[in-house]
Amino acid sequence: MNKTPIAIALATAALVPSGCGSSSSNSSSKTVSSPTPTAAATPTAPPPAGLQSAEHPTAAGFPAVKGRSLQDFAQSVAQGTAALGAATGTYTPGTRRLAFALNTPSGGFVYGPTAIYFARTPTSPAHGPILAPADPMTVAAQYQSKQNAGPGGILAIYSTDLVVSKPGTYAIAAVTQSGGKLIVATGEIAVAAVNSIPDVSQPAPAIATDTAASVGGKLSLLTTRIPPENMHAVSLKDVLGKQPVALLFSTPQLCVSRVCGPVTDIVTSLQQQFSSRITFIHEEVYVNDDPKQGLRPQLKAFHLQTEPWLFTINRQGRIAARLEGAFGVNAVTQALQAALK
């Protein structure tokens, strides 16, 4: 994919060709072009049909592949179709998180119990079902920022772990139970041989993150969130290897998809619960908050070309968990807990 402006694959109107949660310098992801999510919003009406059940899929609700190719399987079970919007794009061999949203042709969201099937190519034997629970992305009103206040946004993101053994392109199909039918959305992911982004169990780069002192007291350079969050008291280099850390790279105001606002709000909402045990640090993305000036050196030190990213780091200074692109309350909670082990 092109490495044009940094922006998540979950764009406002269509799949963005690069950026937040869609690609990295050493790997890329391809999906069908689709209407994709805008920012999360605290619902003011009853949740959509299927949202609650989407959080708790069971294997019994999905058909067996019975030796069929992914293409044949998808065609045989589909009673309706949806578009798949990728929320992650960094894949190397191993166990990797796949996150995505599902959209109707009109751009609405599809919520329901969902599973992933995948294969080396569309005509190769399919593997699955692999359950993909929906992870809520809403927060209580007191944690909701201006960048996360619009109605009609995404309420949850689907995610699961895929185990891929070799580099290459893999075909995927998301199967969702919706309205008594099986809805199928297809796409593909590209798995690179290697990339340079710090992985789980590796040492975190000992970088200096921005504090009030480093930006000369200009609060707007510390965070574009409105209102500002409190995650800039210390620099990473001063606490790394001494205490657990949650390091969030995001730019709530400048993220093309507006997904940075919701994920920053989620981290903020969990800060009070974990702040006595974990140091929370938020790093903005662009030099002087100007996309034309390029990425801040902190992102370059982590070899990031996309955002948002959340890294949790244990007291030994090693990566305990990492989350790319769109992620929900459950994923963040688990990442924080991993840093405490």
DRENDO-1510 file (C-alpha; in Angstrom, 1 decimal, always signed):
<recs>
REC; n; res; u; v; w
REC; 1; MET; +0.0; +0.0; +0.0 .
REC; 2; ASN; +1.0; +3.6; -0.5 .
REC; 3; LYS; +2.6; +5.4; +2.5 .
REC; 4; THR; +0.7; +8.6; +2.1 .
REC; 5; PRO; -0.8; +10.6; +5.0 .
REC; 6; ILE; -0.9; +8.6; +8.3 .
REC; 7; ALA; -4.5; +7.5; +8.7 .
REC; 8; ILE; -6.3; +4.4; +9.9 .
REC; 9; ALA; -7.9; +1.9; +7.5 .
REC; 10; LEU; -11.2; +2.8; +9.3 .
REC; 11; ALA; -11.7; +6.0; +7.4 .
REC; 12; THR; -14.8; +8.1; +7.4 .
REC; 13; ALA; -16.0; +7.3; +3.9 .
REC; 14; ALA; -13.8; +4.6; +2.4 .
REC; 15; LEU; -10.7; +2.5; +3.0 .
REC; 16; VAL; -7.7; +4.8; +3.4 .
REC; 17; PRO; -4.7; +3.4; +1.4 .
REC; 18; SER; -2.3; +3.7; +4.3 .
REC; 19; GLY; -1.9; +4.9; +7.8 .
REC; 20; CYS; -3.4; +4.3; +11.2 .
REC; 21; GLY; -3.8; +0.6; +11.7 .
REC; 22; SER; -3.4; -0.2; +8.0 .
REC; 23; SER; +0.2; -0.6; +7.2 .
REC; 24; SER; +3.8; -0.3; +8.4 .
REC; 25; SER; +7.2; +0.2; +6.8 .
REC; 26; ASN; +7.7; -3.5; +6.5 .
REC; 27; SER; +4.2; -4.9; +6.1 .
REC; 28; SER; +1.0; -4.1; +4.5 .
REC; 29; SER; -2.7; -5.1; +4.4 .
REC; 30; LYS; -5.2; -5.2; +1.6 .
REC; 31; THR; -9.0; -5.3; +2.0 .
REC; 32; VAL; -11.9; -4.7; -0.2 .
REC; 33; SER; -12.8; -1.0; -0.5 .
REC; 34; SER; -15.6; -0.3; +1.8 .
REC; 35; PRO; -17.5; +2.3; +3.8 .
REC; 36; THR; -15.8; +2.2; +7.2 .
REC; 37; PRO; -16.2; +3.4; +10.7 .
REC; 38; THR; -16.1; +6.9; +12.1 .
REC; 39; ALA; -15.6; +7.7; +15.7 .
REC; 40; ALA; -17.2; +5.8; +18.5 .
REC; 41; ALA; -20.0; +7.6; +20.4 .
REC; 42; THR; -21.8; +6.9; +23.7 .
REC; 43; PRO; -25.2; +5.7; +22.6 .
REC; 44; THR; -28.1; +7.9; +23.4 .
REC; 45; ALA; -30.6; +5.3; +22.2 .
REC; 46; PRO; -31.0; +1.5; +22.8 .
REC; 47; PRO; -28.0; -0.3; +21.3 .
REC; 48; PRO; -28.4; -1.7; +17.8 .
REC; 49; ALA; -29.8; -5.2; +17.3 .
REC; 50; GLY; -27.1; -7.8; +17.6 .
REC; 51; LEU; -24.6; -5.7; +19.5 .
REC; 52; GLN; -24.8; -7.6; +22.8 .
REC; 53; SER; -24.7; -11.0; +21.1 .
REC; 54; ALA; -21.8; -9.8; +19.0 .
REC; 55; GLU; -19.7; -9.7; +22.2 .
REC; 56; HIS; -20.3; -13.4; +22.9 .
REC; 57; PRO; -20.2; -15.6; +19.7 .
REC; 58; THR; -20.2; -19.4; +20.1 .
REC; 59; ALA; -18.7; -21.9; +17.7 .
REC; 60; ALA; -22.0; -23.8; +17.4 .
REC; 61; GLY; -23.4; -20.9; +15.4 .
REC; 62; PHE; -21.0; -21.2; +12.5 .
REC; 63; PRO; -20.8; -23.8; +9.7 .
REC; 64; ALA; -17.9; -26.2; +9.3 .
REC; 65; VAL; -15.7; -25.8; +6.2 .
REC; 66; LYS; -15.8; -29.5; +5.3 .
REC; 67; GLY; -12.7; -29.3; +3.2 .
REC; 68; ARG; -14.0; -26.6; +0.9 .
REC; 69; SER; -11.9; -23.7; -0.4 .
REC; 70; LEU; -12.5; -20.4; +1.2 .
REC; 71; GLN; -14.2; -19.1; -2.0 .
REC; 72; ASP; -16.5; -22.1; -2.3 .
REC; 73; PHE; -17.3; -22.0; +1.4 .
REC; 74; ALA; -18.2; -18.3; +1.4 .
REC; 75; GLN; -20.3; -18.6; -1.7 .
REC; 76; SER; -22.2; -21.6; -0.3 .
REC; 77; VAL; -23.1; -20.1; +3.1 .
REC; 78; ALA; -23.6; -16.4; +2.2 .
REC; 79; GLN; -27.2; -15.2; +2.6 .
REC; 80; GLY; -26.1; -11.6; +2.4 .
REC; 81; THR; -22.9; -9.6; +2.1 .
REC; 82; ALA; -21.1; -6.8; +3.9 .
REC; 83; ALA; -17.9; -4.8; +3.5 .
REC; 84; LEU; -14.9; -5.6; +5.7 .
REC; 85; GLY; -13.0; -2.5; +7.0 .
REC; 86; ALA; -9.6; -3.5; +8.3 .
REC; 87; ALA; -8.4; -1.9; +11.6 .
REC; 88; THR; -5.0; -3.6; +11.7 .
REC; 89; GLY; -2.4; -3.9; +9.0 .
REC; 90; THR; +0.9; -5.1; +10.7 .
REC; 91; TYR; +1.4; -8.8; +10.3 .
REC; 92; THR; +4.4; -11.1; +10.5 .
REC; 93; PRO; +4.5; -14.8; +11.0 .
REC; 94; GLY; +3.1; -15.9; +14.4 .
REC; 95; THR; +0.0; -15.1; +16.4 .
REC; 96; ARG; -1.3; -11.7; +15.2 .
REC; 97; ARG; -4.4; -9.6; +16.1 .
REC; 98; LEU; -6.9; -9.0; +13.3 .
REC; 99; ALA; -9.4; -6.2; +14.0 .
REC; 100; PHE; -12.1; -5.1; +11.7 .
REC; 101; ALA; -15.5; -3.6; +11.3 .
REC; 102; LEU; -18.4; -4.7; +9.1 .
REC; 103; ASN; -20.5; -2.3; +7.0 .
REC; 104; THR; -23.7; -2.3; +5.0 .
REC; 105; PRO; -23.6; -0.8; +1.5 .
REC; 106; SER; -25.2; +2.4; +2.9 .
REC; 107; GLY; -22.3; +2.7; +5.5 .
REC; 108; GLY; -24.2; +1.4; +8.5 .
REC; 109; PHE; -22.6; -1.1; +10.9 .
REC; 110; VAL; -23.3; -4.8; +11.0 .
REC; 111; TYR; -23.3; -6.2; +14.6 .
REC; 112; GLY; -23.8; -9.8; +15.4 .
REC; 113; PRO; -21.9; -13.0; +16.4 .
REC; 114; THR; -19.0; -13.2; +14.1 .
REC; 115; ALA; -16.2; -15.7; +13.1 .
REC; 116; ILE; -13.3; -15.5; +10.8 .
REC; 117; TYR; -12.3; -18.1; +8.1 .
REC; 118; PHE; -9.0; -17.8; +6.3 .
REC; 119; ALA; -6.9; -19.6; +3.6 .
REC; 120; ARG; -3.6; -19.1; +1.8 .
REC; 121; THR; -5.6; -18.2; -1.3 .
REC; 122; PRO; -9.3; -17.9; -2.1 .
REC; 123; THR; -9.1; -21.3; -3.8 .
REC; 124; SER; -7.1; -23.0; -1.0 .
REC; 125; PRO; -8.7; -25.1; +1.8 .
REC; 126; ALA; -10.4; -22.8; +4.4 .
REC; 127; HIS; -9.6; -22.8; +8.1 .
REC; 128; GLY; -12.2; -21.8; +10.7 .
REC; 129; PRO; -14.4; -20.8; +12.4 .
REC; 130; ILE; -12.2; -18.6; +14.6 .
REC; 131; LEU; -14.5; -16.6; +16.9 .
REC; 132; ALA; -14.1; -12.8; +16.6 .
REC; 133; PRO; -16.0; -11.2; +19.6 .
REC; 134; ALA; -17.0; -7.5; +19.3 .
REC; 135; ASP; -15.1; -5.3; +21.8 .
REC; 136; PRO; -17.0; -2.2; +23.1 .
REC; 137; MET; -15.5; +1.2; +22.2 .
REC; 138; THR; -17.9; +3.4; +24.2 .
REC; 139; VAL; -17.0; +5.2; +27.4 .
REC; 140; ALA; -18.9; +6.9; +30.2 .
REC; 141; ALA; -19.8; +10.5; +29.5 .
REC; 142; GLN; -17.2; +11.9; +31.9 .
REC; 143; TYR; -14.4; +10.4; +29.8 .
REC; 144; GLN; -15.8; +11.4; +26.4 .
REC; 145; SER; -13.7; +14.0; +24.5 .
REC; 146; LYS; -14.9; +16.5; +22.0 .
REC; 147; GLN; -13.3; +14.3; +19.3 .
REC; 148; ASN; -15.6; +11.4; +20.4 .
REC; 149; ALA; -18.9; +13.2; +20.7 .
REC; 150; GLY; -20.6; +12.7; +17.4 .
REC; 151; PRO; -23.6; +10.4; +17.0 .
REC; 152; GLY; -23.8; +7.4; +14.6 .
REC; 153; GLY; -20.2; +6.2; +15.2 .
REC; 154; ILE; -18.9; +2.7; +15.7 .
REC; 155; LEU; -19.8; +1.1; +19.0 .
REC; 156; ALA; -17.6; -1.9; +18.9 .
REC; 157; ILE; -14.7; -3.4; +16.9 .
REC; 158; TYR; -14.4; -7.1; +16.1 .
REC; 159; SER; -11.0; -8.8; +16.8 .
REC; 160; THR; -9.4; -12.2; +17.0 .
REC; 161; ASP; -6.0; -13.8; +16.8 .
REC; 162; LEU; -4.8; -15.4; +13.6 .
REC; 163; VAL; -1.9; -17.9; +13.6 .
REC; 164; VAL; +0.0; -17.6; +10.3 .
REC; 165; SER; +3.2; -19.5; +9.8 .
REC; 166; LYS; +4.6; -18.0; +6.6 .
REC; 167; PRO; +4.8; -14.6; +4.9 .
REC; 168; GLY; +2.5; -13.9; +2.0 .
REC; 169; THR; -1.1; -12.8; +1.3 .
REC; 170; TYR; -3.9; -14.6; +3.0 .
REC; 171; ALA; -7.6; -14.5; +2.1 .
REC; 172; ILE; -10.1; -14.0; +4.9 .
REC; 173; ALA; -13.9; -14.1; +5.2 .
REC; 174; ALA; -15.9; -12.8; +8.2 .
REC; 175; VAL; -19.2; -14.6; +8.7 .
REC; 176; THR; -21.8; -12.9; +10.9 .
REC; 177; GLN; -25.1; -13.9; +12.2 .
REC; 178; SER; -27.4; -11.0; +11.4 .
REC; 179; GLY; -31.2; -10.9; +11.2 .
REC; 180; GLY; -31.5; -14.7; +11.0 .
REC; 181; LYS; -29.0; -14.9; +8.1 .
REC; 182; LEU; -25.3; -15.5; +7.6 .
REC; 183; ILE; -23.6; -12.3; +6.2 .
REC; 184; VAL; -20.2; -12.7; +4.6 .
REC; 185; ALA; -17.5; -10.1; +4.1 .
REC; 186; THR; -14.3; -10.9; +2.4 .
REC; 187; GLY; -10.8; -9.4; +2.2 .
REC; 188; GLU; -7.2; -10.2; +2.5 .
REC; 189; ILE; -4.1; -9.5; +4.7 .
REC; 190; ALA; -0.5; -9.3; +3.7 .
REC; 191; VAL; +2.0; -10.9; +6.1 .
REC; 192; ALA; +5.6; -9.6; +5.9 .
REC; 193; ALA; +8.6; -11.7; +6.8 .
REC; 194; VAL; +9.8; -9.2; +9.4 .
REC; 195; ASN; +9.2; -5.7; +10.6 .
REC; 196; SER; +11.1; -3.5; +13.1 .
REC; 197; ILE; +8.2; -2.5; +15.4 .
REC; 198; PRO; +9.0; -3.7; +19.0 .
REC; 199; ASP; +7.1; -6.9; +19.6 .
REC; 200; VAL; +5.9; -8.6; +22.8 .
REC; 201; SER; +8.8; -9.6; +25.1 .
REC; 202; GLN; +11.3; -7.3; +23.3 .
REC; 203; PRO; +12.8; -4.3; +25.1 .
REC; 204; ALA; +11.0; -1.1; +24.7 .
REC; 205; PRO; +13.1; +1.7; +23.2 .
REC; 206; ALA; +14.4; +4.0; +25.9 .
REC; 207; ILE; +13.1; +7.2; +24.4 .
REC; 208; ALA; +12.2; +10.6; +25.9 .
REC; 209; THR; +8.5; +11.4; +25.5 .
REC; 210; ASP; +7.1; +14.9; +25.7 .
REC; 211; THR; +6.4; +16.5; +29.0 .
REC; 212; ALA; +5.4; +20.1; +29.8 .
REC; 213; ALA; +9.1; +21.0; +30.2 .
REC; 214; SER; +10.1; +19.5; +26.8 .
REC; 215; VAL; +7.4; +21.5; +24.9 .
REC; 216; GLY; +8.1; +24.8; +26.8 .
REC; 217; GLY; +4.8; +24.6; +28.6 .
REC; 218; LYS; +2.7; +24.6; +25.4 .
REC; 219; LEU; -0.1; +22.3; +26.4 .
REC; 220; SER; -1.4; +22.1; +22.9 .
REC; 221; LEU; +1.8; +20.4; +21.8 .
REC; 222; LEU; +1.4; +17.7; +24.5 .
REC; 223; THR; -2.1; +16.6; +23.4 .
REC; 224; THR; -4.7; +17.5; +20.8 .
REC; 225; ARG; -7.4; +16.0; +22.9 .
REC; 226; ILE; -10.2; +18.3; +24.1 .
REC; 227; PRO; -10.2; +18.4; +27.1 .
REC; 228; PRO; -6.6; +17.5; +27.7 .
REC; 229; GLU; -5.9; +14.2; +29.4 .
REC; 230; ASN; -3.3; +13.8; +32.2 .
REC; 231; MET; -0.7; +11.5; +30.7 .
REC; 232; HIS; +2.4; +13.7; +30.4 .
REC; 233; ALA; +3.8; +14.0; +33.9 .
REC; 234; VAL; +7.0; +12.0; +33.2 .
REC; 235; SER; +9.1; +10.9; +30.2 .
REC; 236; LEU; +9.3; +7.2; +29.3 .
REC; 237; LYS; +13.1; +7.2; +29.7 .
REC; 238; ASP; +12.8; +8.1; +33.4 .
REC; 239; VAL; +10.4; +5.3; +34.3 .
REC; 240; LEU; +11.3; +2.6; +31.8 .
REC; 241; GLY; +12.5; -0.5; +33.6 .
REC; 242; LYS; +11.4; +0.8; +37.0 .
REC; 243; GLN; +7.6; +0.5; +36.8 .
REC; 244; PRO; +4.9; -0.7; +34.4 .
REC; 245; VAL; +4.0; +1.8; +31.6 .
REC; 246; ALA; +1.1; +2.3; +29.2 .
REC; 247; LEU; +2.4; +4.2; +26.1 .
REC; 248; LEU; -0.2; +5.5; +23.7 .
REC; 249; PHE; +0.7; +7.0; +20.3 .
REC; 250; SER; -2.4; +8.9; +19.0 .
REC; 251; THR; -3.6; +12.3; +17.8 .
REC; 252; PRO; -7.2; +12.8; +18.6 .
REC; 253; GLN; -7.7; +16.0; +16.6 .
REC; 254; LEU; -5.6; +15.1; +13.5 .
REC; 255; CYS; -6.4; +11.4; +13.0 .
REC; 256; VAL; -8.2; +11.2; +9.6 .
REC; 257; SER; -10.6; +8.5; +10.7 .
REC; 258; ARG; -11.3; +10.1; +14.1 .
REC; 259; VAL; -10.6; +6.7; +15.7 .
REC; 260; CYS; -7.8; +8.2; +17.8 .
REC; 261; GLY; -10.3; +10.1; +19.8 .
REC; 262; PRO; -12.2; +7.0; +20.9 .
REC; 263; VAL; -9.2; +4.9; +21.7 .
REC; 264; THR; -7.6; +7.8; +23.7 .
REC; 265; ASP; -10.8; +8.1; +25.6 .
REC; 266; ILE; -10.8; +4.4; +26.4 .
REC; 267; VAL; -7.3; +4.6; +27.8 .
REC; 268; THR; -8.2; +7.7; +29.8 .
REC; 269; SER; -11.3; +5.9; +31.2 .
REC; 270; LEU; -9.1; +3.1; +32.5 .
REC; 271; GLN; -6.3; +5.3; +33.9 .
REC; 272; GLN; -8.0; +5.9; +37.2 .
REC; 273; GLN; -8.4; +2.2; +37.8 .
REC; 274; PHE; -4.7; +1.4; +37.0 .
REC; 275; SER; -2.8; +4.6; +37.7 .
REC; 276; SER; -1.6; +3.4; +41.1 .
REC; 277; ARG; +0.2; +0.5; +39.4 .
REC; 278; ILE; +0.9; +1.8; +35.9 .
REC; 279; THR; +2.4; +5.0; +34.5 .
REC; 280; PHE; +0.3; +6.4; +31.7 .
REC; 281; ILE; +2.0; +8.3; +28.8 .
REC; 282; HIS; +0.4; +9.7; +25.7 .
REC; 283; GLU; +2.6; +10.9; +22.8 .
REC; 284; GLU; +1.2; +13.0; +19.9 .
REC; 285; VAL; +2.1; +12.0; +16.4 .
REC; 286; TYR; +3.2; +15.0; +14.3 .
REC; 287; VAL; +6.0; +17.5; +14.8 .
REC; 288; ASN; +4.4; +20.7; +16.1 .
REC; 289; ASP; +1.0; +19.1; +15.5 .
REC; 290; ASP; +1.5; +19.7; +11.8 .
REC; 291; PRO; +1.2; +16.7; +9.4 .
REC; 292; LYS; +3.3; +18.6; +6.9 .
REC; 293; GLN; +6.3; +18.5; +9.3 .
REC; 294; GLY; +6.3; +14.7; +9.5 .
REC; 295; LEU; +6.3; +12.3; +12.4 .
REC; 296; ARG; +7.7; +13.0; +15.8 .
REC; 297; PRO; +11.0; +11.3; +16.6 .
REC; 298; GLN; +9.3; +9.1; +19.2 .
REC; 299; LEU; +7.2; +7.3; +16.6 .
REC; 300; LYS; +10.3; +6.9; +14.4 .
REC; 301; ALA; +12.2; +5.3; +17.4 .
REC; 302; PHE; +9.4; +2.7; +17.5 .
REC; 303; HIS; +9.5; +2.3; +13.7 .
REC; 304; LEU; +5.9; +3.4; +13.4 .
REC; 305; GLN; +4.3; +4.8; +10.3 .
REC; 306; THR; +0.8; +4.3; +11.5 .
REC; 307; GLU; -1.3; +5.2; +14.5 .
REC; 308; PRO; -2.9; +4.8; +17.0 .
REC; 309; TRP; -0.8; +2.3; +18.8 .
REC; 310; LEU; -0.8; +1.3; +22.4 .
REC; 311; PHE; +2.2; -0.5; +24.0 .
REC; 312; THR; +2.1; -1.7; +27.6 .
REC; 313; ILE; +5.5; -2.3; +29.2 .
REC; 314; ASN; +6.3; -4.4; +32.2 .
REC; 315; ARG; +8.6; -3.3; +35.1 .
REC; 316; GLN; +11.5; -5.0; +33.4 .
REC; 317; GLY; +11.2; -2.6; +30.4 .
REC; 318; ARG; +9.9; -5.2; +28.0 .
REC; 319; ILE; +6.8; -5.0; +25.8 .
REC; 320; ALA; +3.9; -6.9; +27.5 .
REC; 321; ALA; +1.3; -6.2; +24.9 .
REC; 322; ARG; +0.8; -4.0; +21.8 .
REC; 323; LEU; -2.4; -2.9; +20.1 .
REC; 324; GLU; -2.7; -1.4; +16.6 .
REC; 325; GLY; -5.5; +0.6; +15.1 .
REC; 326; ALA; -8.9; +0.4; +16.6 .
REC; 327; PHE; -9.2; -1.4; +19.9 .
REC; 328; GLY; -11.9; -1.6; +22.6 .
REC; 329; VAL; -12.2; -1.6; +26.4 .
REC; 330; ASN; -11.5; -5.3; +26.8 .
REC; 331; ALA; -8.4; -5.3; +24.7 .
REC; 332; VAL; -7.0; -2.3; +26.6 .
REC; 333; THR; -7.8; -3.9; +29.9 .
REC; 334; GLN; -6.1; -7.1; +29.0 .
REC; 335; ALA; -3.0; -5.2; +27.7 .
REC; 336; LEU; -2.8; -3.3; +31.0 .
REC; 337; GLN; -3.1; -6.4; +33.0 .
REC; 338; ALA; -0.3; -8.0; +31.0 .
REC; 339; ALA; +2.1; -5.3; +32.1 .
REC; 340; LEU; +1.4; -6.1; +35.7 .
REC; 341; LYS; +2.4; -9.8; +35.4 .
</recs>
